[in-house]
Amino acid sequence: MQRHVDVREGDTENPLKYFAQLRDPRVERKREHLLEEILLIPIAAVLSGAESWNDIAEYGADKLDWLKTFLTLPSGIPSHDTFNRVFAALDPEEMEKGFVAWVSSIAKLTAG
């Protein structure tokens, strides 16, 4: 199921807009966490120095109050295994396309 999110050039307020066309590889009835949140937490965690799935899950737990200000987290923070499993199942070309578009928008915005 693909989601439609409007992406404007230079719009970096929500990096998830650049991953809107990413296909969710999980079986629908087994989805406990929103794909968007499984994508955003690792982005924030890695930008903050996380180096492993365990670090990412720990970051999510440590920043839970802050994350809840803009994420719904219907089942809380995904486990390190969930992050690993979902990222392993994502289409790498789709992920790369979204990531490159997002980073390019930041480069344009910062003139660099």
N, C-alpha and C positions, 0 to 999 in steps of 0.2 A: 504494500500500500504506500503510494507516494503522497507526500504532503506538498501543498503549494504555499510558498512563502514569497512575498514580493521582495526582490533584491534590487536595490538601486546602487549604482556605481558610487563608491566611497562610503557606503552605509556599513559601518563596522560596529554599530551598537549591539547587534545580535549576530554573532558568528554562525549560529545555527541556520540562518537564512541561506548560507552558502552550501548547506548539506541537505536542503529540502528535498532534493531529488534522489537522495540516497535510499535504496531499497532496504527495508527492515527484513533481515534474513530469518527472524525468529517465527516460530509457530504462533499464530495469533492468540490462541487460547492459553498459551503459557507465558505471555508477556506480563511480568509484574512491574517492570520499570518502563518509563517512556524512553524511546530511542534518543530523543533530543537530549534528555538528561544524562543518558549513558555517554553521549558524545561531549557534552559541555563540561561535566565534572573532570574528566581527564585533561581537557584543554586547560582549564584553570589550574589543575594540580601540576601539570608538567611546566606551565609557565611559572609556577611557584617552587619548582625544584624537584618534583616527584620523579622517580626513576624506575618505578616498578608498579605492577598492578596493586600490590600490597600498599605501597606508598599512596597510590591514588585513592584506594578505599579509606585509608587512614586520614588523608586530607579531607575527604568528604565527611567523615565522622567529626573531625575537628572543626570544620567550617559549616556544620549542619544548620545552625541558626542563621548564618548569612545566606546560605544557599536557599533556605526556605523563603527568603524575601523575594525571590524571583523564579523559583522552581516549585512544582507541586509535590514532587517526591511521594507519590501515593503509597509506595512500599518502602520508604526510607532510602538510605544510601545503598546502591548495589554492592554486592560483595566483590572482592578481588577476582573471584572465579567468574562472576557474571561479566565484569568488564573484559576479562580475557576472552571468554567464550564469544561474546558479541563482536568484539573487534576482530577476532579470528575469522568470523563468518561474514564480515562485511566485504563487499566487492572492493578490492584495492584500487581499481581504476576510478570507480565512483568516488571513493574517499579522497583519492589524490586530486581529482577534479575540483571537489568542493574546497579542499584545503588550499590548493593553489589559488583559487578564486578569492578566498578570504584573505590570504596573505598578500596577494596582489592589491586588494582594495586598501589594505593597511599601508602598503608601500606608496600607493598613489596619494593617500591622505597625508602621509608624512613626507612626501616628496623624496622618497629614498628607497 
